[in-house]
Amino acid sequence: MRALVTGGSGFIGRWVVNELLKDGHLVWVVDNLTNGRTKNIANFFNEPNFMDFVHGDINNSQLLADIFRNKFDICYHLAAGINVQDSIDDPAKTFENDTIGTFKVLEECRKNKVKLVFMSTCMVYDRAFNSEGIKETHPTKPASPYAGSKIAAEDMVFSYYYAYDMPIVIVRPFNTYGPFQKTGGEGGVVAIFIKNKLAGKDLIIYGDGTQTRDLLYVEDCARFVVTAGYSQSVEGEIINAGLGRDISINDLAMLIGGNEQKIKHVPHIHPQSEIKKLLCNFQKAKNLLNWQPQTDLEEGIKKTEEWIKSTNLL
C-alpha cells in the first residue's frame, strides 16, 4: 500500500511508521513537529520504502492537496494536539488542530478516494463503572476541550462514511507509553516517573493518586492501529485497544520508583477533567482483528526504562 501518516514523527506515529515499513508498504509522513521530532524517524530515512517526510501543518489546505497527489491507498491520521491541560488553557488551538485539521484531512481523503484511520482517544469516555471495563458502547463524557474536539472529529469522520461511503475506522487506544515518548511535562506518566526515578527526583502525583489508568505498550498500540487499517471488517466502526488491566497512579509510582518516601502529592491542576477509572475492554478488537496486547505492564516499564537510560534523557 501507499500510506500517509499524519503526525508520523510523534511518539505513536513513529511506531506506526515502523510497523508499516516492516510490512513492506510505501510510507509518507507529514508533521508540523509541535509534538513530533525528526530524530524519532531519522533511522527510517535511508529505507527504500520511506518515501518522504514533509514538515508542514495539516491545516494548510494547499500543502495537504500537494501531498495527496501521491495517490495514497490509506491515511493514518494521528496529527493532533494531545495535551489535556493545554486544551483547557487554549481550547481554540486544540479545536483547530484536532477538529478542523481532521476535516481538512477528510476532504482530501474524499477527493482522492483514500481510506482513513482516525486516531481518537480513551479520554472521550466517562469513567469505567465496573471490572468489565469500557466497551465502545460506553457513554462518552467530554470533560476537556481535547476530548470534545476528538468527539467532534469522530462525528465528522462518521459523516463521511455515511454521506460519501468513504472507508473509515476510528481507533481509541488507552494510555500509551514506551520508547520515544517524551519525558518532560507533556510526556506520559510512565516516562516522567521513570526519568525522575533515575535522576533521584521525587515522583509527583496530581491529586490523591487513586485515579487509575489502563497502560498500553506502544508497539502493541501501533500494531493495533495498523491492523485496523488493513481490515475491512472494522470499517465504519469504533475500536478500543488497551491492556485490560488498570492501575492506580499511586501503585504505578510504587511499581516504578519502589520508594514511598520519594512519592509526593500536589493539588490537581484541572481536577474537573480527571477520569477516575480508565479500564479498557478490548474484546471487539480481539474478535474482529484478532488483536490483543503482547506486552504486560512490568515488561513494558522495563523496556521503557532501558530506552530512557540508553538515550541519556536524564
Summary of the structure (lengths in Angstrom):
residues: 314
radius of gyration: 18.7
end to end distance: 39.2
largest distance: 57.9
contacts: 1096
relative contact order: 0.14
helix: 45%
strand: 19%
